[in-house]
Amino acid sequence: MGCCKSKCGSGLTDEQKKVLEAIANSDEPLSTKEIAGATGLTSNQVSCRIRSLKSKGYVESPARCKYAVTTDGKAALKEGA
């Protein structure tokens, strides 16, 4: 528990940005395993980053265990947050 507590500030960590970019570059929602493959992170690391991104409103889950970027998430990527 609390795997990413120290990194839940207002900006994006490099790993959160990688995860968000991988999701944003897909035409359809991705699973944790697919995101892990695209980013080189482990599934556990991806799950942790997704929790943080969801709490910020940057990622949503339109289907069970699938993730998509939100409008706010796209804006955060453009800002280079």
C-alpha positions as CSV (number, residue, x, y, z in Angstrom):
1,M,0.0,0.0,0.0
2,G,1.1,3.6,-0.6
3,C,3.5,2.5,-3.4
4,C,3.6,6.0,-4.9
5,K,2.6,8.2,-2.0
6,S,5.8,10.3,-2.1
7,K,5.2,11.0,-5.8
8,C,1.6,12.3,-5.7
9,G,2.4,16.0,-6.1
10,S,0.7,18.2,-8.6
11,G,3.1,17.6,-11.5
12,L,3.8,14.4,-13.4
13,T,6.7,12.1,-12.6
14,D,8.6,10.7,-15.6
15,E,7.0,7.3,-15.1
16,Q,3.5,8.9,-14.9
17,K,4.1,10.8,-18.1
18,K,5.3,7.6,-19.8
19,V,2.1,5.8,-18.8
20,L,-0.1,8.7,-19.8
21,E,1.6,9.0,-23.2
22,A,1.2,5.3,-23.9
23,I,-2.5,5.5,-23.1
24,A,-2.9,8.7,-25.1
25,N,-1.2,7.2,-28.2
26,S,-3.7,4.4,-28.4
27,D,-6.9,4.6,-30.3
28,E,-8.6,2.3,-27.7
29,P,-8.4,1.7,-24.0
30,L,-5.4,-0.3,-22.8
31,S,-4.9,-2.9,-20.1
32,T,-2.2,-2.7,-17.5
33,K,-0.2,-5.4,-19.3
34,E,-0.4,-3.5,-22.6
35,I,0.7,-0.3,-21.0
36,A,3.6,-2.1,-19.3
37,G,4.7,-3.5,-22.7
38,A,4.6,0.0,-24.2
39,T,6.5,1.7,-21.4
40,G,9.0,-0.9,-20.2
41,L,7.6,-0.7,-16.6
42,T,6.3,-3.7,-14.7
43,S,2.6,-4.3,-14.3
44,N,2.8,-3.3,-10.6
45,Q,4.5,0.0,-11.5
46,V,1.9,0.7,-14.1
47,S,-0.9,-0.1,-11.6
48,C,0.6,2.3,-9.1
49,R,1.0,5.1,-11.7
50,I,-2.5,4.6,-13.0
51,R,-3.9,5.0,-9.4
52,S,-2.1,8.3,-9.1
53,L,-3.2,9.5,-12.6
54,K,-6.9,8.5,-11.9
55,S,-6.8,10.5,-8.6
56,K,-5.6,13.5,-10.6
57,G,-8.4,13.0,-13.2
58,Y,-6.0,12.3,-16.0
59,V,-7.0,8.6,-16.6
60,E,-10.4,6.9,-16.7
61,S,-11.5,3.3,-16.9
62,P,-14.3,3.0,-19.5
63,A,-14.2,-0.8,-19.3
64,R,-13.1,-3.1,-16.5
65,C,-9.3,-3.2,-16.4
66,K,-8.9,-0.9,-19.4
67,Y,-7.7,2.6,-19.2
68,A,-8.1,5.7,-21.4
69,V,-6.8,9.3,-21.1
70,T,-9.2,12.1,-20.2
71,T,-9.4,15.6,-21.7
72,D,-7.5,16.8,-18.6
73,G,-4.8,14.2,-19.1
74,K,-4.3,15.3,-22.7
75,A,-4.0,18.9,-21.5
76,A,-1.5,17.9,-18.9
77,L,0.6,16.2,-21.6
78,K,0.5,19.3,-23.8
79,E,1.5,21.5,-20.8
80,G,4.4,19.1,-20.1
81,A,3.3,19.1,-16.5
